[in-house]
């Protein structure tokens, strides 16, 4: 609901909010056409619903790149003949931050 109406009032008058979560860029900071298409589609949806009179919130989201980054660091560890469990939490985190820096992290 917008600032002037409750959730119940929004439902009653047909002006329920349209909310889009927006994930942040990848840890590498390297954008590709998939990112552009995704943002363009979100923009179209947000404008469409706003033009139909609904309050719209295009909300920046939380990290979605952590799993992919972990996978890449774990692959590197396997290539070295070890695992994240064997190197321990502190060393693994150090390597994750190192990977981010090597990849030109955003």
Secondary structure, 3 states (H helix, E strand, C coil): CCCCCCHHHHHHCCCCCEEEEECCCCCCCCCCHHHHHHHHHHHHHHHHHHHCCCCEEEEECCCCCHHHHHHHHHHHHHHCCCCHHHHCHHHHHHHHHHHHHHCCCC
